[in-house]
Amino acid sequence: MSRLDDVCRQVLAKVTPTREERDRVLRLAGEVIARVSEEAGKLGVKVKPMLVGSMAKDTWISGDQDVDVFMVFPQTYSFEEIGKLGLEIARRVTGGRGEEQYAEHPYLRAEVDGYMFDFVPCFEIEEAAQLRSSVDRTPLHTRYVLSRMDERLRGETRLLKAFMKGVGVYGAELKTGGFSGYLCELLTIKYGSFESVLTAAVSWGSQEVIDIERHYDDPEKARRMFNSPLIVVDPVDPRRNVAAAVTLQRLSEFRAAAMFFLEEPSESFFFPPKLSPLTVDELAAKMRERGTSMIFIEFGTPKLPPDNLWGQLTRSLQSIQKTLEGGGFRVISRDVWSSGEKTVFIFELESRRIPAAKRHLGPPPASPHQRRFIEKHLNAPSTLSGPRVEGDRWVVEVKRKYTEADTLLRDALKNPSGIGLGSYVAEKVSEGFSLYVDEEILSYYSRNREFQEHFTLTITGKPRWLTQRKEE
Amino acid sequence: MSRLDDVCRQVLAKVTPTREERDRVLRLAGEVIARVSEEAGKLGVKVKPMLVGSMAKDTWISGDQDVDVFMVFPQTYSFEEIGKLGLEIARRVTGGRGEEQYAEHPYLRAEVDGYMFDFVPCFEIEEAAQLRSSVDRTPLHTRYVLSRMDERLRGETRLLKAFMKGVGVYGAELKTGGFSGYLCELLTIKYGSFESVLTAAVSWGSQEVIDIERHYDDPEKARRMFNSPLIVVDPVDPRRNVAAAVTLQRLSEFRAAAMFFLEEPSESFFFPPKLSPLTVDELAAKMRERGTSMIFIEFGTPKLPPDNLWGQLTRSLQSIQKTLEGGGFRVISRDVWSSGEKTVFIFELESRRIPAAKRHLGPPPASPHQRRFIEKHLNAPSTLSGPRVEGDRWVVEVKRKYTEADTLLRDALKNPSGIGLGSYVAEKVSEGFSLYVDEEILSYYSRNREFQEHFTLTITGKPRWLTQRKEE
């Protein structure tokens, strides 16, 4: 048996739910579904409750606690009605417990006997062309996967999911930008085994097109339609790219890890040991060694569904980078860390201070605009040198308003929506923010245990599966 | 009378040599030429001595002291012979005084009665096609200009020369990269007056072609032939661009000044008042205000003819800039100052210190080179962070060797030809150099009067004709 087979066998033993685990969750799901029917009946609502997702497809990984119960309504109901009725039924089932969430419809997320149940309303459709919201497709996905998978393929899917989790590319939410469970299932169906998926991924080209049901006669058409780093045409809906959420970053990481794993199979790709955070002294030494400047902006985390939150955070992070760069500061890297309470934007700058002198290009010599440019800048208080001719342009050196990045940020964040922060982030920043610069971040780091692991990864800057190879 | 006419009249009165001045130099030149004939006769050499250049063409500016006496040899002599014989005759005329210079032939430069005479050997040719070295053309130039100029045009030429001197674009030597006297004469012939030359220059396009004798039927052909910022086809030689020495910088400065002068005529364009150098305190304040870093490299000036010297200095300055930039330092501006004894390379840097961290791009993820890249950098002592995947490339941050510009320079200048300095400069630098950084340049500045005016212009960075407009 090859090393790879050996590793896979051991991993599979760990990630396959035991019969007891499986029986327990399926029995629980059955009971919950019966309760949904019962409560719907009492309300006189026609609805078919249905177990969907990885529990239904039996591709879940041992220890997963998420159960998706869809409430399938006939098309005779209105869009608003199924949201309202769905919530009402679900609340009755959970005895009023649970948290309301919002996607296209409102839905309920509630813990039942140690499992996290999502109660999601959707419309019954026969084919994707009829869909009214994207969740309507989910039952079709479940049906498709069930029809194409046997026991062996379920195991291969589990291996792929576990690998993706281990190397940090699993999850289609905006925060991760990785591979969804359905995408893992489709890849396994397409290539026939975990190992074959990895082998194929290593040789994927740019904008690889995977079109299992051959909805497109030419991959170029699919590329024009989707224009994503990876394109996996949904077998049940040609208008959808199942890999739409996958960023180039995660795709690249997955392919890099796949190649490495094939060359040198190891369980550590699946189960990376927990990273031990740098001590404060180690962090201080790292920062001295780098010689760069580090700035943290801390503020209260806006209360938003995760994807909305990460959309806002990403957009805001970009606006702040633009503000810094517009002021002449060079951003080496940026990062964001967000817990329920606090969010931290992290910027590493080439330097906290930059020179006051800034080149400002003027019109060509002897152009009609020459006189105005010279009259504006000659002997102006803001002029440091010039105006002078350089090659075929007038040039003047003017004084920058801000020569320190933190001063610029403090001023810019007084008007957070003015620099393009997302509105919810802007609101929170207006309520107050803290700025930590260089050595100040050390005390922040020492006070925030939760933050330490994240920042240790940021500053050492290695994928975790590489971090673990130290002593091999 | 317009303001412009008024200014021109006053300038003309100052720059036109008086009858006495003219008579004196022509008489002197006549005597010298007679002596050349006499000495040539004694040696049995057939040579026609001839007054050429601006004295012969009567386009010189009052106060000019340069007299060009060409010794025109028949083609029966060899290239080497006329060099040797020319020097021999000239030395006999000057009584052995004077300094040997080198262009295509050796020639003699000697003071006679307060004037600086150049005794230059050349071959007699009827037309440019026969020329054996570029000086052979000079008598043809003199003949051409004399045939095309009247008294009025001579005055217009003097105005143009004086204007170009005043705004710093006069002189075809490499150090200046500006307009030669012959070029001024041709421009005046072409446009008919000083004012018309300026007006035309303001509207010159990119690679303007001036072809007085219509040697080319299409300006595009001349552009393909010469490819310079300004193209003035030599009336006596279609293969020569009289403006070949004119850099884009000087051309732009001339055009900018021309436009300004036409809008606001003033004698100060012709006679810029002497700049008063900054005091040491003023310089220190300017440097603090700019917030940049300044580095001087001082070494002994190589003993070379000016054009060779400036070729070497320019090339060396560029190599040092490349060395700095290759090390990650950002050069804001560079400059060179050279006296007979000492030369100073001047670099203004965004910062003297840069962070140790340097991004190094690796292969794409999952490429065949991935493993070697990772094995090389993972846990290497030079690695600061990574390797990690960024988008579609592996990236690692490595430690720079030099984080201070002066340390880099001190090491690099130990092997001056290794970084591409011109060989004569490299030799001098090997004999020893001094490095002055930031506040150290203040004491250098205070000790070197000659240097102060140059550096004041550098740091205020305005054309001198703009400097003078302060209180208007």
Interface residues (C-beta under 8 A of the other chain):
Chain A: A201 V202 S203 L248 Q249 S252 E253 R255 A256 A258 M259 F260 E263 K286 E289 R290 G291 T292 I332 E350 S351 R353 I354 P355 A356 A357 R359 P364 P365 A366 Q370 R371 I374 L378 N379 L384 S385 G386 P387 R388 V389 E390 G391 D392 R393 W394 E397 K399 T403 I459 T460 G461 K462 P463 L466 R469 K470
Chain B: A201 V202 S203 W204 L248 Q249 S252 E253 R255 A256 A258 M259 F260 E263 K286 E289 R290 G291 T292 I332 E350 S351 R353 I354 P355 A356 A357 R359 P364 P365 A366 Q370 R371 I374 L378 N379 L384 S385 G386 P387 R388 V389 E390 G391 D392 R393 W394 E397 K399 T403 I459 T460 G461 K462 P463 L466 R469 K470
